[in-house]
Amino acid sequence: MNDMLALATAYLALIALLIGHSIQTSRRLKLVEERLAAALAANERRSKNRNDGEPMQLTTMTNNVDFQEE
Amino acid sequence: MSGSRNVGPALVYLGLLGFMLTIWMALIEAPSMGDDWNAPESYRILFVHVPFAWVSFSGFALLFGGSLSWYIKRSERGWRFAIIGAQLGLLYSLGVLISGPIWGAAEWGVPWDFQDIRLNSFAVLAGVALFFALGEMNSEDTQQKRDTLSSVGIFGFGLVPLTYMATRWWQERHPGPLIGGGNEDSGVDPSILLIWMIGAASMQILFVGQALMTNRLLKTEQQLENLLSNLEDSI
Protein backbone atom coordinates (compact mmCIF):
# COMPACT_ATOMS: atom_id res chain seq x y z
CA MET A 1 0.00 0.00 0.00
CA ASN A 2 1.23 3.47 -0.84
CA ASP A 3 2.89 5.15 2.14
CA MET A 4 1.13 8.54 2.01
CA LEU A 5 -2.21 7.01 0.98
CA ALA A 6 -2.12 4.73 4.04
CA LEU A 7 -1.38 7.68 6.33
CA ALA A 8 -4.19 9.83 4.89
CA THR A 9 -6.71 6.95 4.89
CA ALA A 10 -6.01 6.01 8.49
CA TYR A 11 -6.18 9.58 9.80
CA LEU A 12 -9.38 10.40 7.90
CA ALA A 13 -11.04 7.16 9.04
CA LEU A 14 -10.17 7.78 12.70
CA ILE A 15 -11.28 11.42 12.61
CA ALA A 16 -14.58 10.34 10.99
CA LEU A 17 -15.01 7.59 13.59
CA LEU A 18 -14.59 9.85 16.61
CA ILE A 19 -16.47 12.87 15.29
CA GLY A 20 -19.23 10.66 13.85
CA HIS A 21 -19.72 8.86 17.16
CA SER A 22 -19.87 12.16 19.08
CA ILE A 23 -22.43 13.66 16.68
CA GLN A 24 -24.54 10.50 16.72
CA THR A 25 -24.55 10.33 20.54
CA SER A 26 -25.52 13.97 20.92
CA ARG A 27 -28.31 13.61 18.31
CA ARG A 28 -29.70 10.52 20.05
CA LEU A 29 -29.56 12.32 23.40
CA LYS A 30 -31.40 15.35 22.02
CA LEU A 31 -34.07 13.14 20.45
CA VAL A 32 -34.68 11.13 23.62
CA GLU A 33 -34.82 14.27 25.76
CA GLU A 34 -37.40 15.77 23.39
CA ARG A 35 -39.46 12.58 23.54
CA LEU A 36 -39.26 12.57 27.35
CA ALA A 37 -40.37 16.22 27.50
CA ALA A 38 -43.28 15.47 25.15
CA ALA A 39 -44.30 12.41 27.18
CA LEU A 40 -44.19 14.41 30.43
CA ALA A 41 -46.33 17.16 28.86
CA ALA A 42 -48.84 14.61 27.55
CA ASN A 43 -48.95 12.96 30.96
CA GLU A 44 -49.58 16.32 32.60
CA ARG A 45 -52.42 17.23 30.22
CA ARG A 46 -53.99 13.84 30.67
CA SER A 47 -53.83 14.04 34.45
CA LYS A 48 -55.40 17.51 34.43
CA ASN A 49 -58.26 16.32 32.24
CA ARG A 50 -58.97 13.18 34.24
CA ASN A 51 -58.35 14.29 37.81
CA ASP A 52 -59.64 17.81 38.31
CA GLY A 53 -59.70 17.43 42.08
CA GLU A 54 -56.64 15.17 42.43
CA PRO A 55 -53.42 16.96 41.42
CA MET A 56 -51.33 14.37 43.29
CA GLN A 57 -51.72 11.85 40.45
CA LEU A 58 -49.17 13.62 38.24
CA THR A 59 -46.65 13.95 41.06
CA THR A 60 -46.95 10.27 41.87
CA MET A 61 -46.47 9.21 38.26
CA THR A 62 -43.50 11.43 37.50
CA ASN A 63 -41.82 10.36 40.73
CA ASN A 64 -42.16 6.76 39.59
CA VAL A 65 -39.99 7.60 36.58
CA ASP A 66 -36.85 7.18 38.68
CA PHE A 67 -38.00 4.15 40.62
CA GLN A 68 -35.21 1.94 39.31
CA GLU A 69 -32.39 4.36 40.02
CA GLU A 70 -30.19 3.88 43.05
CA MET B 1 -27.77 21.04 37.20
CA SER B 2 -27.24 22.48 33.73
CA GLY B 3 -23.54 22.84 34.65
CA SER B 4 -23.13 19.11 35.26
CA ARG B 5 -25.08 18.37 32.05
CA ASN B 6 -22.51 20.34 30.07
CA VAL B 7 -19.47 18.54 31.51
CA GLY B 8 -19.79 15.58 29.09
CA PRO B 9 -20.00 17.66 25.88
CA ALA B 10 -17.25 20.00 27.16
CA LEU B 11 -14.92 17.03 27.73
CA VAL B 12 -15.80 15.67 24.28
CA TYR B 13 -14.87 19.00 22.66
CA LEU B 14 -11.66 19.17 24.69
CA GLY B 15 -10.75 15.58 23.84
CA LEU B 16 -11.41 16.08 20.12
CA LEU B 17 -9.28 19.22 20.18
CA GLY B 18 -6.47 17.25 21.84
CA PHE B 19 -6.88 14.49 19.26
CA MET B 20 -6.50 16.99 16.41
CA LEU B 21 -3.44 18.46 18.19
CA THR B 22 -1.97 14.93 18.39
CA ILE B 23 -2.44 14.47 14.65
CA TRP B 24 -0.88 17.87 13.96
CA MET B 25 2.12 17.03 16.17
CA ALA B 26 2.46 13.60 14.57
CA LEU B 27 2.58 15.20 11.12
CA ILE B 28 4.72 18.24 11.93
CA GLU B 29 6.70 17.63 15.12
CA ALA B 30 7.45 13.91 15.04
CA PRO B 31 10.92 12.96 13.78
CA SER B 32 11.25 11.46 10.30
CA MET B 33 12.16 7.80 9.99
CA GLY B 34 15.03 6.57 7.92
CA ASP B 35 15.05 4.15 5.02
CA ASP B 36 15.12 1.13 7.35
CA TRP B 37 11.32 1.45 7.50
CA ASN B 38 9.33 0.24 4.50
CA ALA B 39 6.76 2.99 5.04
CA PRO B 40 8.57 5.90 6.75
CA GLU B 41 5.53 8.22 6.62
CA SER B 42 2.86 5.70 7.61
CA TYR B 43 4.62 5.18 10.93
CA ARG B 44 2.84 8.42 11.99
CA ILE B 45 -0.36 6.34 12.17
CA LEU B 46 1.11 4.79 15.32
CA PHE B 47 0.79 8.12 17.17
CA VAL B 48 -2.95 7.59 17.26
CA HIS B 49 -3.09 3.78 16.93
CA VAL B 50 -1.32 3.25 20.26
CA PRO B 51 -3.44 5.73 22.32
CA PHE B 52 -6.57 4.22 20.75
CA ALA B 53 -5.44 0.80 22.02
CA TRP B 54 -4.65 2.12 25.52
CA VAL B 55 -8.03 3.84 25.84
CA SER B 56 -9.90 0.79 24.51
CA PHE B 57 -8.72 -0.99 27.68
CA SER B 58 -10.55 1.64 29.76
CA GLY B 59 -13.69 0.53 27.93
CA PHE B 60 -13.00 -3.15 28.61
CA ALA B 61 -12.29 -2.36 32.29
CA LEU B 62 -15.61 -0.49 32.55
CA LEU B 63 -17.36 -3.43 30.86
CA PHE B 64 -15.79 -5.84 33.35
CA GLY B 65 -16.51 -3.68 36.45
CA GLY B 66 -20.07 -2.96 35.33
CA SER B 67 -20.79 -6.61 34.54
CA LEU B 68 -19.42 -7.67 37.92
CA SER B 69 -21.48 -5.00 39.68
CA TRP B 70 -24.63 -6.21 37.93
CA TYR B 71 -23.89 -9.87 38.59
CA ILE B 72 -23.09 -9.45 42.30
CA LYS B 73 -25.21 -6.48 43.39
CA ARG B 74 -27.88 -6.26 40.67
CA SER B 75 -26.86 -2.63 40.32
CA GLU B 76 -28.64 -0.61 37.62
CA ARG B 77 -25.70 1.77 37.56
CA GLY B 78 -23.37 -1.21 37.10
CA TRP B 79 -25.45 -2.41 34.15
CA ARG B 80 -25.27 1.05 32.58
CA PHE B 81 -21.49 1.09 33.07
CA ALA B 82 -21.25 -2.31 31.38
CA ILE B 83 -23.18 -0.99 28.36
CA ILE B 84 -21.02 2.15 28.21
CA GLY B 85 -17.86 0.04 28.51
CA ALA B 86 -18.98 -2.27 25.70
CA GLN B 87 -19.94 0.60 23.38
CA LEU B 88 -16.81 2.65 23.98
CA GLY B 89 -14.54 -0.41 24.11
CA LEU B 90 -15.94 -1.30 20.70
CA LEU B 91 -15.49 2.24 19.37
CA TYR B 92 -11.82 2.47 20.38
CA SER B 93 -10.98 -1.09 19.39
CA LEU B 94 -12.54 -0.34 16.01
CA GLY B 95 -10.07 2.55 15.75
CA VAL B 96 -7.25 0.10 16.50
CA LEU B 97 -8.55 -2.45 14.00
CA ILE B 98 -8.87 0.19 11.27
CA SER B 99 -5.52 1.92 11.75
CA GLY B 100 -3.45 -1.22 12.51
CA PRO B 101 -4.15 -3.12 9.27
CA ILE B 102 -3.69 0.07 7.18
CA TRP B 103 -0.25 0.57 8.74
CA GLY B 104 0.47 -3.16 8.40
CA ALA B 105 -0.42 -3.11 4.71
CA ALA B 106 2.04 -0.25 4.16
CA GLU B 107 4.86 -1.46 6.43
CA TRP B 108 4.62 -5.27 6.35
CA GLY B 109 2.94 -5.68 2.99
CA VAL B 110 0.03 -7.57 4.61
CA PRO B 111 -2.79 -6.09 6.68
CA TRP B 112 -3.18 -9.04 9.06
CA ASP B 113 -1.28 -12.03 10.39
CA PHE B 114 -3.35 -14.94 11.67
CA GLN B 115 -0.26 -16.36 13.41
CA ASP B 116 0.17 -13.31 15.64
CA ILE B 117 -1.40 -13.78 19.09
CA ARG B 118 -1.56 -10.03 19.90
CA LEU B 119 -3.51 -9.19 16.74
CA ASN B 120 -5.92 -12.06 17.10
CA SER B 121 -6.55 -11.83 20.85
CA PHE B 122 -7.29 -8.11 20.45
CA ALA B 123 -9.71 -8.87 17.62
CA VAL B 124 -11.52 -11.43 19.81
CA LEU B 125 -11.65 -8.85 22.63
CA ALA B 126 -13.29 -6.40 20.23
CA GLY B 127 -15.65 -9.24 19.28
CA VAL B 128 -16.65 -9.62 22.95
CA ALA B 129 -17.52 -5.90 23.10
CA LEU B 130 -19.41 -6.20 19.79
CA PHE B 131 -21.37 -9.22 21.05
CA PHE B 132 -22.31 -7.38 24.25
CA ALA B 133 -23.28 -4.15 22.49
CA LEU B 134 -25.39 -5.89 19.82
CA GLY B 135 -26.97 -8.31 22.31
CA GLU B 136 -27.90 -5.42 24.59
CA MET B 137 -29.44 -3.39 21.78
CA ASN B 138 -31.30 -6.06 19.86
CA SER B 139 -33.15 -8.13 22.44
CA GLU B 140 -35.71 -7.58 25.16
CA ASP B 141 -34.32 -6.31 28.46
CA THR B 142 -34.68 -9.25 30.85
CA GLN B 143 -32.68 -10.40 33.85
CA GLN B 144 -31.60 -13.54 31.99
CA LYS B 145 -30.24 -11.44 29.14
CA ARG B 146 -28.34 -9.22 31.55
CA ASP B 147 -26.89 -12.25 33.36
CA THR B 148 -25.77 -13.86 30.10
CA LEU B 149 -24.17 -10.69 28.74
CA SER B 150 -22.58 -9.92 32.11
CA SER B 151 -20.92 -13.33 32.21
CA VAL B 152 -19.57 -12.64 28.71
CA GLY B 153 -18.25 -9.29 29.96
CA ILE B 154 -16.64 -10.87 33.02
CA PHE B 155 -14.99 -13.85 31.33
CA GLY B 156 -14.15 -11.89 28.19
CA PHE B 157 -11.97 -9.61 30.32
CA GLY B 158 -9.59 -12.56 30.71
CA LEU B 159 -8.37 -11.68 27.21
CA VAL B 160 -7.01 -8.33 28.44
CA PRO B 161 -3.95 -9.71 30.31
CA LEU B 162 -3.43 -12.22 27.48
CA THR B 163 -3.45 -9.39 24.91
CA TYR B 164 -1.14 -7.27 27.05
CA MET B 165 1.39 -10.08 27.54
CA ALA B 166 1.12 -11.54 24.03
CA THR B 167 4.01 -9.55 22.56
CA ARG B 168 6.17 -10.44 25.56
CA TRP B 169 5.49 -14.16 25.42
CA TRP B 170 5.04 -14.87 21.72
CA GLN B 171 6.21 -11.98 19.61
CA GLU B 172 5.48 -12.71 15.95
CA ARG B 173 4.69 -9.75 13.74
CA HIS B 174 3.26 -7.07 16.03
CA PRO B 175 6.11 -4.89 17.42
CA GLY B 176 7.27 -5.74 20.93
CA PRO B 177 6.68 -3.51 23.96
CA LEU B 178 8.45 -0.14 23.70
CA ILE B 179 7.38 1.15 27.11
CA GLY B 180 7.98 -1.02 30.16
CA GLY B 181 9.14 -3.91 28.03
CA GLY B 182 12.18 -4.64 30.16
CA ASN B 183 14.59 -5.63 27.38
CA GLU B 184 17.29 -3.87 25.34
CA ASP B 185 14.81 -2.97 22.58
CA SER B 186 12.62 -1.07 25.02
CA GLY B 187 12.61 2.68 25.21
CA VAL B 188 11.36 5.33 22.88
CA ASP B 189 12.52 8.76 21.71
CA PRO B 190 11.27 11.43 24.21
CA SER B 191 9.63 13.49 21.42
CA ILE B 192 7.68 10.43 20.26
CA LEU B 193 6.73 9.58 23.84
CA LEU B 194 5.47 13.15 24.39
CA ILE B 195 3.11 12.92 21.38
CA TRP B 196 1.88 9.52 22.55
CA MET B 197 1.19 10.90 26.02
CA ILE B 198 -0.69 13.93 24.63
CA GLY B 199 -2.69 11.56 22.43
CA ALA B 200 -3.46 9.20 25.31
CA ALA B 201 -4.49 12.05 27.65
CA SER B 202 -6.70 13.62 24.97
CA MET B 203 -8.41 10.36 24.15
CA GLN B 204 -8.90 9.55 27.83
CA ILE B 205 -10.60 12.94 28.28
CA LEU B 206 -12.71 12.20 25.20
CA PHE B 207 -13.56 8.77 26.62
CA VAL B 208 -14.77 10.29 29.92
CA GLY B 209 -16.88 12.87 28.05
CA GLN B 210 -18.41 10.18 25.83
CA ALA B 211 -19.05 7.98 28.89
CA LEU B 212 -20.87 10.84 30.67
CA MET B 213 -22.99 11.58 27.60
CA THR B 214 -23.84 7.92 27.05
CA ASN B 215 -24.72 7.55 30.74
CA ARG B 216 -27.11 10.50 30.44
CA LEU B 217 -28.59 9.00 27.29
CA LEU B 218 -29.19 5.62 28.95
CA LYS B 219 -30.73 7.22 32.05
CA THR B 220 -33.04 9.39 29.93
CA GLU B 221 -34.10 6.36 27.85
CA GLN B 222 -34.90 4.49 31.07
CA GLN B 223 -36.93 7.43 32.40
CA LEU B 224 -38.87 7.63 29.14
CA GLU B 225 -39.52 3.89 29.15
CA ASN B 226 -40.77 3.98 32.77
CA LEU B 227 -43.01 6.96 32.07
CA LEU B 228 -44.53 5.34 28.98
CA SER B 229 -45.02 2.12 30.93
CA ASN B 230 -46.82 4.05 33.70
CA LEU B 231 -48.99 5.79 31.13
CA GLU B 232 -49.96 2.47 29.54
CA ASP B 233 -50.78 0.97 32.95
CA SER B 234 -53.01 3.91 33.83
CA ILE B 235 -55.09 3.67 30.63
Chai-1 contact restraints between the chains, C-beta under 6 A:
chainA,res_idxA,chainB,res_idxB,connection_type,confidence,min_distance_angstrom,max_distance_angstrom,comment,restraint_id
A,M1,B,A105,contact,1.0,0.0,6.0,A-B,restraint_1
A,M1,B,A106,contact,1.0,0.0,6.0,A-B,restraint_2
A,D3,B,A39,contact,1.0,0.0,6.0,A-B,restraint_3
A,D3,B,E41,contact,1.0,0.0,6.0,A-B,restraint_4
A,D3,B,S42,contact,1.0,0.0,6.0,A-B,restraint_5
A,D3,B,A106,contact,1.0,0.0,6.0,A-B,restraint_6
A,M4,B,E41,contact,1.0,0.0,6.0,A-B,restraint_7
A,A6,B,S42,contact,1.0,0.0,6.0,A-B,restraint_8
A,A6,B,I102,contact,1.0,0.0,6.0,A-B,restraint_9
A,A6,B,A106,contact,1.0,0.0,6.0,A-B,restraint_10
A,L7,B,E41,contact,1.0,0.0,6.0,A-B,restraint_11
A,L7,B,S42,contact,1.0,0.0,6.0,A-B,restraint_12
A,L7,B,R44,contact,1.0,0.0,6.0,A-B,restraint_13
A,T9,B,I102,contact,1.0,0.0,6.0,A-B,restraint_14
A,A10,B,I45,contact,1.0,0.0,6.0,A-B,restraint_15
A,A10,B,S99,contact,1.0,0.0,6.0,A-B,restraint_16
A,A10,B,I102,contact,1.0,0.0,6.0,A-B,restraint_17
A,Y11,B,I23,contact,1.0,0.0,6.0,A-B,restraint_18
A,A13,B,I98,contact,1.0,0.0,6.0,A-B,restraint_19
A,L14,B,V48,contact,1.0,0.0,6.0,A-B,restraint_20
A,L14,B,G95,contact,1.0,0.0,6.0,A-B,restraint_21
A,L17,B,G95,contact,1.0,0.0,6.0,A-B,restraint_22
A,H21,B,L91,contact,1.0,0.0,6.0,A-B,restraint_23
A,S22,B,V12,contact,1.0,0.0,6.0,A-B,restraint_24
A,T25,B,M213,contact,1.0,0.0,6.0,A-B,restraint_25
A,R28,B,L217,contact,1.0,0.0,6.0,A-B,restraint_26
A,L29,B,L217,contact,1.0,0.0,6.0,A-B,restraint_27
A,V32,B,T220,contact,1.0,0.0,6.0,A-B,restraint_28
A,V32,B,E221,contact,1.0,0.0,6.0,A-B,restraint_29
A,E33,B,T220,contact,1.0,0.0,6.0,A-B,restraint_30
A,R35,B,L224,contact,1.0,0.0,6.0,A-B,restraint_31
A,L36,B,T220,contact,1.0,0.0,6.0,A-B,restraint_32
A,L36,B,Q223,contact,1.0,0.0,6.0,A-B,restraint_33
A,L36,B,L224,contact,1.0,0.0,6.0,A-B,restraint_34
A,A39,B,L227,contact,1.0,0.0,6.0,A-B,restraint_35
A,N43,B,L231,contact,1.0,0.0,6.0,A-B,restraint_36
A,M61,B,N230,contact,1.0,0.0,6.0,A-B,restraint_37
A,N64,B,N230,contact,1.0,0.0,6.0,A-B,restraint_38
A,V65,B,Q223,contact,1.0,0.0,6.0,A-B,restraint_39
A,V65,B,N226,contact,1.0,0.0,6.0,A-B,restraint_40
A,V65,B,L227,contact,1.0,0.0,6.0,A-B,restraint_41
A,Q68,B,E76,contact,1.0,0.0,6.0,A-B,restraint_42
A,E70,B,R77,contact,1.0,0.0,6.0,A-B,restraint_43
